[in-house]
Amino acid sequence: MISVDLIIENAHILTVSTHEEIANGCVIVKNEKILDVFEGMNKSYRSGTVIDAKGKLVIPGFVDCHTHLVHAGSRANELQYRLQGMSYQKIQEKGGGIYSSVRDTRAASPEELYQQSLERAKLCLKHGTTTAEIKTGYGLNPATEKKMFDVIHRLNDESGLETVATFLGPHVYPDDREPEAYMDWLLNDGLALAKDQAEFVDIYCDIGAYTFEDTERFLKAAKAKNIPLKIHSGQFDALGATGLAADLGAVSADHLDQVTEAEFDALLRAGTVPVFLPGCSYYLKTTYPDARPYLNADMQVALATDYNPGTCPSLSIPMMMSLAVMHMGFTSEEALKAVTLNAAKALKRDKIIGSLEKGKQADILICEIEGIDDIITNFGTNLIGEIIKKGMIVS
């Protein structure tokens, strides 16, 4: 028999690949990767670590492809403003919103920022997220943007959560610097920082954030430096940036509550991954976008939390799946693919993570349920049991 590191047997497996469902089978792990996945009993492998799944659901680790996990402070106080009917933009104009998080993040020491972020990384893992994209953007100055990168990379090395760094220096215009002076930094030293520290760049183009013109300048400058593109667009208004990003070859376009027909067509042509963020609609009490046209067009649609302290302070991918099925037109199976393989594609890692296939990284969840519908129906409940990251049990 072949000696391996881990055997999971008697499992109901959803591979999220071509052969999607195995009613009763095994997953074999060796050297941090999946060596084999098959139906039936194990007769070929031996290991000192064998997990009997007892018929429970085994799925890939979740990939949260859009978060703002690194920040200092809390914005729970904004809930009262929101309940009084104050808009997101009005809260920001009063010095709250993103600017509140910027002040707190600038003031925090590197160690304070790391420790606060580490607690969130642990919550990600607890809810089944094994890989998370994390954006900067609560610095809006060179020193704090770099401090955020340092924390993102340290989390990757020390927390157990695999992190993917994105430069979101153009989150909003800073309130303590002239916009054009900050744009000059973004287009020069900011992009140099991104080239050195990040896998992607991102910009927020919407009401109260960056204009279409500045968005175009930034994305074209980043593309000229061969930095892969992402965009926050269409959350409150369709300003044309979704189509712009798609035409420039963006890897993903995120939010997409407001998208024109022409922008939809641009996403389809380009193969840009649409990333929906249903937690924002829930917390802001806005209309959920309809994902069905994107799914019917065979786009590789992803879901993410958009964890941030102001508009979606939730790190639960299962909750996002439930919202997507109940309010956005997803099936349970489509929601699972949206937080695994398609989310991995939004990070250009779909050849490495996102499904249970031979040769892929062994990021695996053993759930306390037997079927995927149970994740959707038991909303607000954490049904993740064993969490395996790169072949190692972390829970």
Backbone hydrogen bonds, N-H to C=O, Kabsch-Sander energy under -0.5 kcal/mol:
donor,donor_aa,acceptor,acceptor_aa,energy
2,I,44,S,-2.8
4,V,46,R,-2.6
5,D,29,V,-1.8
6,L,29,V,-1.8
7,I,49,T,-2.0
8,I,27,V,-2.6
9,E,7,I,-0.5
9,E,51,I,-2.6
11,A,25,G,-2.3
12,H,56,K,-2.6
13,I,11,A,-0.9
13,I,22,I,-2.5
14,L,58,V,-2.4
15,T,13,I,-0.6
15,T,20,E,-2.8
16,V,20,E,-0.6
20,E,18,T,-1.2
22,I,13,I,-2.8
25,G,11,A,-2.4
26,C,38,F,-2.6
27,V,8,I,-2.2
28,I,36,D,-3.0
29,V,6,L,-2.7
30,K,33,K,-2.5
33,K,30,K,-1.6
34,I,360,K,-3.0
35,L,28,I,-2.6
35,L,33,K,-0.6
36,D,28,I,-1.4
38,F,26,C,-2.0
40,G,24,N,-3.1
43,K,41,M,-0.5
46,R,2,I,-2.5
50,V,48,G,-0.5
51,I,7,I,-3.2
52,D,50,V,-0.6
53,A,9,E,-2.9
53,A,51,I,-0.9
55,G,10,N,-3.5
56,K,53,A,-1.7
57,L,369,I,-3.2
58,V,12,H,-2.9
59,I,365,L,-2.1
61,G,363,D,-2.0
62,F,128,G,-2.4
63,V,339,V,-3.1
64,D,62,F,-0.5
64,D,131,T,-2.6
65,C,63,V,-0.9
65,C,303,L,-0.5
68,H,307,Y,-2.6
71,H,69,L,-0.8
78,E,75,R,-1.8
79,L,76,A,-1.6
80,Q,77,N,-0.9
81,Y,77,N,-0.7
82,R,78,E,-2.4
83,L,79,L,-2.5
84,Q,80,Q,-1.1
85,G,82,R,-1.7
86,M,81,Y,-2.3
91,I,87,S,-2.3
92,Q,88,Y,-1.8
93,E,89,Q,-2.4
94,K,90,K,-1.4
95,G,92,Q,-2.0
96,G,91,I,-2.3
99,Y,96,G,-1.1
100,S,97,G,-0.8
101,S,97,G,-1.4
102,V,98,I,-2.3
103,R,99,Y,-2.2
104,D,100,S,-2.0
105,T,101,S,-2.5
106,R,102,V,-2.6
107,A,103,R,-1.8
108,A,104,D,-1.4
113,L,109,S,-2.7
114,Y,110,P,-2.2
115,Q,111,E,-2.7
116,Q,112,E,-2.2
117,S,113,L,-2.0
118,L,114,Y,-2.8
119,E,115,Q,-1.5
120,R,116,Q,-1.0
121,A,117,S,-2.2
122,K,118,L,-2.2
123,L,119,E,-1.5
124,C,120,R,-2.3
125,L,121,A,-2.1
126,K,122,K,-2.3
127,H,123,L,-1.7
128,G,125,L,-2.1
129,T,124,C,-2.6
130,T,62,F,-2.3
130,T,128,G,-0.6
131,T,62,F,-1.4
132,A,162,E,-2.9
133,E,64,D,-2.8
134,I,164,V,-3.1
135,K,67,T,-1.7
136,T,166,T,-2.0
145,E,141,N,-2.3
146,K,142,P,-2.1
147,K,143,A,-2.0
148,M,144,T,-2.4
149,F,145,E,-2.0
150,D,146,K,-2.4
151,V,147,K,-1.8
152,I,148,M,-2.6
153,H,149,F,-2.6
154,R,150,D,-2.0
155,L,151,V,-2.7
156,N,152,I,-1.6
157,D,153,H,-1.6
158,E,154,R,-2.3
159,S,155,L,-2.4
160,G,155,L,-0.5
162,E,130,T,-1.9
164,V,132,A,-1.9
166,T,134,I,-2.2
167,F,200,F,-2.7
168,L,166,T,-0.7
171,H,169,G,-1.5
171,H,172,V,-0.5
177,R,174,P,-0.6
182,Y,178,E,-2.2
183,M,179,P,-2.7
184,D,180,E,-2.1
185,W,181,A,-1.6
186,L,182,Y,-2.7
187,L,183,M,-2.6
188,N,184,D,-0.8
188,N,185,W,-0.7
190,G,185,W,-3.8
191,L,186,L,-1.2
192,A,188,N,-1.8
193,L,189,D,-2.4
194,A,190,G,-2.3
195,K,191,L,-2.6
196,D,192,A,-1.5
197,Q,193,L,-2.3
198,A,194,A,-2.7
199,E,165,A,-2.9
200,F,165,A,-1.0
201,V,228,P,-2.1
202,D,167,F,-2.5
204,Y,170,P,-2.2
205,C,203,I,-0.8
205,C,232,H,-2.5
206,D,204,Y,-0.7
206,D,210,Y,-0.6
209,A,206,D,-2.2
210,Y,204,Y,-2.6
215,T,211,T,-2.2
216,E,212,F,-2.5
217,R,213,E,-2.0
218,F,214,D,-2.4
219,L,215,T,-2.7
220,K,216,E,-2.2
221,A,217,R,-1.9
222,A,218,F,-2.5
223,K,219,L,-2.6
224,A,220,K,-2.0
225,K,221,A,-0.9
225,K,222,A,-0.6
226,N,223,K,-1.8
227,I,222,A,-2.1
230,K,201,V,-1.7
231,I,252,S,-0.7
232,H,203,I,-2.8
233,S,231,I,-0.6
233,S,254,D,-2.5
234,G,205,C,-0.6
234,G,237,D,-0.6
239,L,237,D,-1.0
244,L,240,G,-1.9
245,A,241,A,-2.8
246,A,242,T,-2.1
247,D,243,G,-2.7
248,L,244,L,-1.5
249,G,246,A,-1.8
250,A,245,A,-2.6
251,V,229,L,-2.5
252,S,229,L,-0.9
253,A,273,V,-2.2
254,D,231,I,-3.0
255,H,275,V,-2.2
256,L,233,S,-2.4
256,L,254,D,-0.8
257,D,234,G,-0.7
258,Q,234,G,-3.0
259,V,257,D,-0.5
264,F,260,T,-2.4
265,D,261,E,-2.3
266,A,262,A,-1.8
267,L,263,E,-2.4
268,L,264,F,-2.1
269,R,265,D,-2.5
270,A,266,A,-2.3
271,G,267,L,-1.6
272,T,267,L,-1.0
273,V,251,V,-2.6
275,V,253,A,-2.6
275,V,273,V,-0.5
276,F,274,P,-0.6
276,F,302,A,-2.7
280,C,277,L,-1.4
281,S,277,L,-0.8
282,Y,278,P,-2.1
283,Y,279,G,-2.5
284,L,280,C,-2.9
285,K,281,S,-0.8
286,T,281,S,-1.5
291,A,289,P,-0.8
291,A,328,M,-1.9
292,R,328,M,-0.5
294,Y,291,A,-0.6
295,L,291,A,-2.2
296,N,292,R,-3.1
297,A,293,P,-1.2
298,D,295,L,-1.6
299,M,294,Y,-2.3
301,V,299,M,-1.8
302,A,274,P,-2.9
303,L,338,A,-1.9
304,A,276,F,-1.7
306,D,66,H,-2.2
307,Y,66,H,-0.6
308,N,312,C,-1.5
312,C,308,N,-0.8
314,S,312,C,-2.1
317,I,315,L,-0.9
320,M,316,S,-1.5
321,M,317,I,-2.3
322,S,318,P,-2.1
323,L,319,M,-2.4
324,A,320,M,-2.3
325,V,321,M,-2.2
326,M,322,S,-2.5
327,H,323,L,-2.2
328,M,324,A,-1.7
330,F,324,A,-1.6
335,A,331,T,-2.3
336,L,332,S,-2.1
337,K,333,E,-2.2
338,A,334,E,-1.9
339,V,335,A,-1.1
339,V,336,L,-0.7
340,T,337,K,-1.0
341,L,354,G,-0.6
342,N,337,K,-2.5
343,A,337,K,-0.6
344,A,340,T,-2.3
345,K,341,L,-1.8
346,A,342,N,-1.7
347,L,344,A,-1.2
348,K,345,K,-1.7
349,R,344,A,-3.1
352,I,349,R,-1.9
353,I,349,R,-2.8
356,L,15,T,-2.2
357,E,355,S,-1.1
359,G,34,I,-3.3
360,K,357,E,-2.1
361,Q,352,I,-2.5
362,A,32,E,-2.7
363,D,361,Q,-2.0
364,I,362,A,-0.6
364,I,388,I,-2.2
365,L,59,I,-3.0
366,I,386,E,-2.6
367,C,57,L,-3.0
367,C,365,L,-0.6
368,E,383,L,-3.3
374,D,371,G,-1.0
375,I,372,I,-1.2
376,I,372,I,-1.0
377,T,373,D,-2.5
378,N,374,D,-2.0
379,F,377,T,-1.1
381,T,378,N,-1.6
383,L,381,T,-0.9
385,G,366,I,-1.8
386,E,366,I,-1.0
388,I,364,I,-2.9
389,K,387,I,-0.5
389,K,392,M,-2.8
391,G,362,A,-2.6
392,M,389,K,-2.0
394,V,387,I,-3.2
395,S,387,I,-0.7
